[in-house]
Amino acid sequence: MAITLPAEYGYVLLAATSTFFVNIFHSGLTSKARKAANIAYPTCYASTELAEKDPKAHKFNCAQRAHANFTESLTPFLGELLIAGLRFPFAAAIAGGVWAFARVLYAQGYTSSGPKGRMVGSLVATLVDIGMKLTAAYASVMFVLEK
């Protein structure tokens, strides 16, 4: 089976590329918080005891967790985006841009206000993610049925 990319698929690639810069944003937040909390490498998280006593250590843990959550979510989302974009390139690209923006909101909220601060970004990103999973599944089934 040959797959011809839609003319608008470049937008899907732009949306995918935007996530590389979201990752850099997360890395910057985490590095800044690590330095402020004076937590040396290779320590991944401040201990619970330290984070309870030191707001900077708590902020580092929040930044680190936000970044980890982003990287955990990124691979499946990119797959969904690239698959859905084969059938619905413009819609997938818009969803990809919204998801990337939501992940920035998630990071900012989590690092500035703790776990409760992540909720708006989390809700938007989760809704987009579910929609993209369903769209990718539909696009995949359509490819199979068309043979």
C-alpha positions as CSV (number, residue, x, y, z in Angstrom):
1,M,0.0,0.0,0.0
2,A,1.3,3.4,-0.9
3,I,0.5,6.3,1.3
4,T,0.4,9.8,-0.2
5,L,0.8,12.5,2.3
6,P,-1.8,15.2,2.1
7,A,-0.6,18.7,1.0
8,E,-1.4,20.0,4.4
9,Y,0.7,17.4,6.2
10,G,3.4,20.0,6.7
11,Y,1.2,21.6,9.4
12,V,1.2,18.3,11.2
13,L,4.9,18.3,11.1
14,L,5.0,21.9,12.4
15,A,2.8,20.9,15.3
16,A,5.1,17.9,16.1
17,T,8.1,20.1,15.9
18,S,6.6,22.6,18.4
19,T,6.8,19.9,21.0
20,F,10.6,19.9,20.8
21,F,10.5,23.5,22.0
22,V,8.0,22.7,24.8
23,N,10.6,20.1,26.0
24,I,13.3,22.8,26.0
25,F,10.9,25.0,28.0
26,H,10.4,22.2,30.6
27,S,14.1,21.6,30.8
28,G,14.7,25.3,31.5
29,L,12.1,25.3,34.3
30,T,13.6,22.2,35.8
31,S,17.2,23.4,35.6
32,K,16.3,26.8,37.1
33,A,14.5,25.2,40.0
34,R,17.3,22.7,40.5
35,K,19.8,25.5,40.8
36,A,17.6,27.5,43.1
37,A,17.1,24.5,45.4
38,N,20.8,23.6,45.2
39,I,20.1,20.0,44.3
40,A,23.1,18.4,42.7
41,Y,23.0,15.9,39.9
42,P,22.3,13.0,39.6
43,T,19.5,13.5,42.3
44,C,16.2,13.3,40.5
45,Y,14.0,14.6,43.2
46,A,14.4,16.3,46.6
47,S,13.5,14.0,49.5
48,T,10.0,14.4,50.9
49,E,11.5,15.7,54.2
50,L,13.5,18.4,52.3
51,A,10.6,19.4,50.1
52,E,8.3,19.8,53.1
53,K,10.8,22.2,54.7
54,D,12.2,24.0,51.7
55,P,9.7,25.7,49.2
56,K,12.5,25.8,46.6
57,A,13.0,22.0,46.8
58,H,9.2,21.5,46.5
59,K,9.2,23.7,43.4
60,F,12.0,21.7,42.0
61,N,10.1,18.5,42.5
62,C,7.0,20.0,40.8
63,A,9.1,21.1,37.8
64,Q,10.8,17.8,37.6
65,R,7.5,15.9,37.8
66,A,5.9,18.2,35.2
67,H,8.8,17.5,32.9
68,A,8.6,13.8,33.5
69,N,4.9,13.8,32.8
70,F,5.5,15.6,29.5
71,T,8.1,13.1,28.4
72,E,5.8,10.2,29.4
73,S,3.0,11.7,27.3
74,L,5.1,12.9,24.3
75,T,5.8,9.6,22.5
76,P,2.2,8.4,22.3
77,F,0.9,11.9,21.4
78,L,3.4,12.2,18.5
79,G,2.2,8.8,17.2
80,E,-1.4,9.9,17.5
81,L,-0.7,13.2,15.8
82,L,1.3,11.7,12.9
83,I,-1.3,8.9,12.3
84,A,-4.4,11.2,12.6
85,G,-2.7,13.7,10.3
86,L,-2.7,11.3,7.5
87,R,-6.4,11.6,7.2
88,F,-7.2,14.8,8.9
89,P,-4.1,17.0,8.6
90,F,-5.5,20.4,9.4
91,A,-7.5,19.2,12.4
92,A,-4.6,17.1,13.7
93,A,-2.3,20.1,13.4
94,I,-4.6,22.4,15.3
95,A,-5.0,19.7,18.0
96,G,-1.2,19.3,18.2
97,G,-0.8,23.0,18.6
98,V,-3.4,23.1,21.3
99,W,-1.8,20.1,23.1
100,A,1.6,21.8,23.0
101,F,0.2,25.0,24.4
102,A,-1.7,23.1,27.1
103,R,1.6,21.4,28.1
104,V,3.2,24.8,28.6
105,L,0.2,25.8,30.8
106,Y,0.6,22.6,32.7
107,A,4.3,23.3,33.3
108,Q,3.8,26.9,34.3
109,G,0.9,26.0,36.6
110,Y,2.6,23.1,38.3
111,T,5.9,25.0,38.9
112,S,4.2,28.1,40.1
113,S,1.4,26.7,42.2
114,G,2.2,23.1,42.9
115,P,0.0,20.1,41.8
116,K,-3.2,22.0,41.9
117,G,-1.8,24.5,39.4
118,R,-1.5,22.0,36.7
119,M,-5.2,21.3,36.4
120,V,-6.2,23.6,33.5
121,G,-3.3,22.5,31.3
122,S,-3.9,18.9,32.3
123,L,-7.6,19.0,31.4
124,V,-7.0,20.6,28.0
125,A,-4.1,18.3,27.2
126,T,-6.1,15.2,28.3
127,L,-9.2,16.1,26.2
128,V,-7.0,16.7,23.2
129,D,-5.1,13.5,23.8
130,I,-8.3,11.4,24.0
131,G,-9.6,13.0,20.8
132,M,-6.4,12.3,19.0
133,K,-6.3,8.7,20.1
134,L,-9.8,8.2,18.8
135,T,-9.0,10.0,15.5
136,A,-5.8,8.0,15.0
137,A,-7.7,4.8,15.6
138,Y,-10.4,5.8,13.1
139,A,-7.8,6.8,10.5
140,S,-6.0,3.5,11.0
141,V,-9.2,1.5,10.6
142,M,-10.0,3.4,7.4
143,F,-6.6,2.5,6.0
144,V,-7.2,-1.2,6.8
145,L,-10.7,-1.2,5.3
146,E,-9.7,0.5,2.1
147,K,-6.8,-1.9,1.5
